[in-house]
Amino acid sequence: MLFFMRNIYESKHYKLYILIPVLLMLISLYFVTKIQLDSSLRGGIEVQIQTSANPNIRSVSSMIDSNITGSQASVSKTPAGLDITLVANQSLSNAETNLLSLYGAYSNYSEYSLNTTLYQNELKSSPGNTTIASLIATASKGQNTSIAQMQSAFKAEMVDLAPVYSNLPSFNASNYGGNVDAAQQAYSNASTVYENTIIKKLKAITPFTVYSYNDVTPTLGAFFLSQIRTIIIVAFILVAIAVFMIFRTPIPSFAVVFGAANDIIVALGVMGLLGIPLGIASIGGLLMLLGYSIDTDMLSSIRVIKRTDSTPEGRAYSSFKTGATMTITAILSFGVLLVVAYFAYIPTYIEISSVVMAGLLADLVTTWLANMPIILWYKKRKDGIR
């Protein structure tokens, strides 16, 4: 069908096509705010079990959600058994946050204590020095503040651990370093108790003897998320630099980068709309999409700007037929992957294929209704064609 429709770039209103991708982008930005993070980025528990049984993984997922409150289980098959992902326990997550606050307060207390000792020694050498006396007073005040923060963080952590672990220590006002050790040990013991509870409940659902248990804390998940943001930003910067070096002019460079950015935004919007979580797998799909989008935009732009056969409109339409056919083929390929992953219930492949398909559909709209009209307008203006 693409080969028989009229050349859409011969219309005198071709520049208005860009309104469609822009509208699509604005709608997508609304749904981007609704994206949820999966356990790999918000923190969670991954349990890999080896089992000879062949359970229905949807049933297993439902039973886990019924037996473990708030687990939001994701289950997939592996060559040796099952891979089970659960949401992090909220009590342990809050306890970890307070434990980190305790570490910070104790570090401040230690620093203030050291400064107090040093200033007191200096004051012995310079009796009556008001500046040193003021520094001692400030350090002493900092000590008291840090002690209060330690006590508050310690007690808050114990409150958080109470639903999971019962043998909790008390705050020792004469051994601040010991409080840090006690808080760390309590958190470790509570984590072990919770792990044993999870394994016991999973064994009641499907039998197994060998397993691995990996707990990604919310703090570590937040670190992963910040690193991913950095990687994507750096990727866009490097792409923009490379594109500008090829075209040596801002308008084609902007068109290419806009096309890639819009594809990513629309894909994220679809994730927010359909409830596809943002995680390591979907990030991989977004990076694949970034590479594909840059490839199609670059090839189509170079063909219109640097080749001389036919008219600019003819080259644009020829690029459209070729590029759209390639994109549709890629969509069909990932569609097959999505169907297979759905019936085999492989969440990682479902996420990747869904994200890439959404981005490729956006790429059809963005490349040929935004990128190409901008490039065509630039080429005709450069050549003095009206």
N, C-alpha and C positions, 0 to 999 in steps of 0.2 A: 504493500500500500504506500510505503514511503517513497517508492520510485515513481508513482504515478500522480501524486498530488502536485498542485502548482507550486511554483517557487514563492514561498512566503516572504522572501526578502526583497521581492520586486515591488511590494506594496509601499506606497509613499508614507505610510504610517508605521513602518516596521519598528521605529524607535519606541513606540508605545508598548511593544511587547514586554519591555522590562518591568512594567507595572505588575504583571502577573507574578514573577519570581519575588518581587519586593513584597507584595501582599502575602505570599506564601511564607516568606521569612517572618513577617510581623505576627502572623497567626502562630507560627512555630515558637516564637519567643515567649508567647503566653504559656504554652505547654512545657517549655523547658523548665520553668519554675516548679513543675510537678514531678520532676524526675526523682526517683528514689535510689539510694546507693545499696548495692548488695553487700554481702558479708565481707567480701575481700577489701572493701573500702570503708565500710562503717564499723567493721569489727565483727567477728563471728567465730563459729566453731566448725571445723571440718573433720569428719570422722571417716576414714577409709576402712572398710571391713572386708575380710576374705570369707566367703561363704560358698558352699557347694549348692545351696538352694537357689532357685530361680524365681524369686517373688515378683509380683506385679509392683513396679516401682511407684505407680500412682497410688496404689493402696497403701504401700509402705509410707509414702509421704503423708497421706491423710491420717494414718494411725499415729505417726510421730507427732503431728500437730495436735492430735487429740490427747496424747499422753504427756507431752512436754509443753507446758503453757508458753505461748508466745514464741515458739521455735521457728515458725515460718520455714519449714523444712524444704530443702531442694535436694532431690535424690536422682542420681544417674548411675548407670551401670559402668563398671570397669572390667577389664579382662579377668580380674581375680574376685570381683564381688560388687560392692556398692560404694559409691562416694556420696556421703551425706553432709550437707551444709546446714547449719543452724544459726539463727540470730544469737548474738552474744547475750549472756545473762545480764539483765539491767543492774542487778545488785552488785555483781562483780565489776561491771563497767564503772559504776559510780564509786565503788571502793577503790578502784585503780586510780581514778581522778584524785580522790582525797589522799591516797598514798603518795602520789606525785607532789601534791601540795605540801604534804608533810616533809618530803625530801627537800623541797625548796625552802621551807621555813627553817628546817634544821641547818641547811647550808648557810642561810643568812645569820642564824644564831651563832654558828661557829665563827663566821667572819667577824661579827660584832664582838664576840668574846676575845678573839685574837687581837682586834684593834684596841679593846679596852686594856688588855694586858700591856700592849706596847706603849699606849699613851700613859699608863700609870708609871711604867719604867722611865719614860721621858720626863714625867712630872717630878720624879724623884731627883732627876738631874737638874731640873729647872723649877724649883719650888715657887709657887705663886704665879706661874705662867697662866694667864687667863685663857689664852687660845687653846692650850692643851687641856685645861680644865673643861672648856666648852666641848671639845672633841670627846672627852671621856663621858660627859653627860649625854651627848648625842648617841654614842655607842651603847651606853647603858640603857637608854630609852629604846634603841633598836633591839637590844637583847630581850627586853620585856615584851615588846611587840611580837617578836619572833616566837617567844615562848607561848604567848596567847594563841598565835596562829597554829603552832604545833599541836597545842591541846585541842583546838577546835577541829583541825583536820583529823587528828587521831580519833576523837569521839565520833565524828561523822563517818569515818571509815568503819568503825565497829558497828554503828547503826546499819550501815549498808550490808555488812557481812552477816548480820544476825539471822536473816532468813535462810542462809546457806550453811552457816557454821555456828555452833553453840559455845564452844570452849574459847571465849574471847578474853584477851588480857585487859587490864586497866591501865590508865595513864599514870606513869611514875614521875612525880614532880621533882625527884632528885636524880634522875638518870635519863637525860634527854636522848642520849645516844642509844640507850637501851630501848626507848620507846620506838625509835625507828626500826630497830631489829625486830621488836615484838610485832609491830604493824606489818612488816614485810612477811614475817613467819605466819601471821594470822591470814594474810591474803593468800599465801602459798597453800596453806592447809585448806582454806575454803575452796580454792580452785581445784585441789585434789578431790575433795568431797564432792564437788559438783561434777567433776569428770566421772567419778565412780557412779554417781547417780545417773548420768546420761548413758553410760555404757550399760548399766543394769537395765534401764528402760528399753534401750535398743535391742538388747539380747532377748527381752520378752516379746519383741515384735518380730525379729528374724534372728535365728541362731547363728552364732559365729564364735570363733576362738581367737583369731588373730585380728588385731586392729591397730590403727595409728590414729592419734588424737592430736590435732593442731589447733591451738587457740590464737586467733588474730585479735589482739586487743583493739579497742576503738582508737587508742593513741597511735598504734602502728598503722591502722587503717587510714587515719587522718594524714599520717606521714606519706603513705602511698599515694593518697589523693593529691597532696601538694606536689609530689614529684611528677605525677601524671600531668598536672596542670602545666608545670614547668616544661615538660617534654613537648606538649602540644604547642605551647607558645613559641618555644625555640624552633620547632618544626615549621611553623608558619613564617617566622622571621627568616629562616634559611631559605624557604621556598620563595618568599618575596624578593630576597636578594638575588637568588638565582634567576628568577623570571626577569627582574629589572636588568640584569647583566645581559640577558639574551635580547631583549627588545630595546634597551637603552632609552626608553621613553615611558612616562608614567601611566598613560591611558591604557595601553594594552596590558601592562603589568597589573594595574588596578582591576581590570576586567577578569584576568585569570585568578587573582587572589580572591576577588569577590565571589567568583563562581565556586571555588573550593570552600570558602567560609560559609556560603549559603547552603551548600550541600550538607555540611556538618551540622549547621543550625537546624535544618529541616529534619535530619536524622534524629537529632536530640529531641526535637519537638514530637516526633512520632513515638520515641521512647517514653516521653512523658504522657502522651495520649493513651498508649496501649499498656502502660505499666511495665515496660521492659526496664529492669534495673540497670543502673550504670555500674559496671564492674570491670575487672581486668579483661574479661572476654569481649564485652561490648566496646571497650577502649581499643582493643585490637581491630575490631570491625571498623571503627571510626578512622583509625590510621590507614587501613586498607583503602577506605573510601577517599581519604585525602590524596593518596597517591594516584588513584584512578581518576579523580576529578582533575587534578593538575595535568595529567597525561592527555585527557580528551580536550581540555581547554587550550593547552599549549599547541597540540597538533592542529586543531581547527584554526587557531589564531595565526600560526605561522603560514598555513596554507593560504589564508586570505591576504595576509600582509605581504609576504615575500614571493609568492608565485605570481606569474604574469599571464598564464593561460586563461582564456575566457574573461568575463567581467567579474568585478568583485562580488556581485550578487550571485553569479553563476558558481563561483568558487565556494561561496558561503553555503549555497544549497547543496552542492556536491559534498562538502564536508558534513553537512547535516545528514544526508542519506547514509554516508559511511559511518559516521559516529553514532547516530541513533541506532543503526543496525547492530553495531558492536555492543552498545549499552543494553539493548533489549536482549541480546544473546546472554550477556552477563546476568541480567535479571532472571532469565529463565534458569540459568545454571544455579544461582543461589536459591531460586524457588524450589528446585529439586532437592537441594541440600536441606532446606527448611522442612519440606514434607517428610523426608527420610528422618531428620532429627526429631520431628514431632512424634512420629509413630514409634520411633525407637526411644523416645524421651531422653534426649541428650541436651540438657539445658544450655551448655556452652555453645553448641552448634546452633541451637535455636536463637540464642542472643545474637551471635555473629551474623547469621544469615538474615535475620529480621532487620538488623541495623543497616547492613550493606544494601539490602533490597530497598529500604526506605530512602537511603542516600542516593542510590542509582536512579530511582524514580524522580527524585529531586534534581538529579544531575541532568536528566532529559529536559526538564523545564528551565533550569538555570542556564545551562550551556547554550541552548538554542534560542531561548527567548530573552536572555540577558547578556551573556558573554558575547555571543555572535552579533547581535545588533550594535553593541558598543564597538566591537572591532570593525564592523562594516562601516559604521558612521566615521570612525577614525580614519579608515583607509580612504573613503570617498572624500573626506575633508582634506586629507593629505594630498590627494591627487587632484584636488580642485573640481571634483564631480559633485553636482547638486542633484 
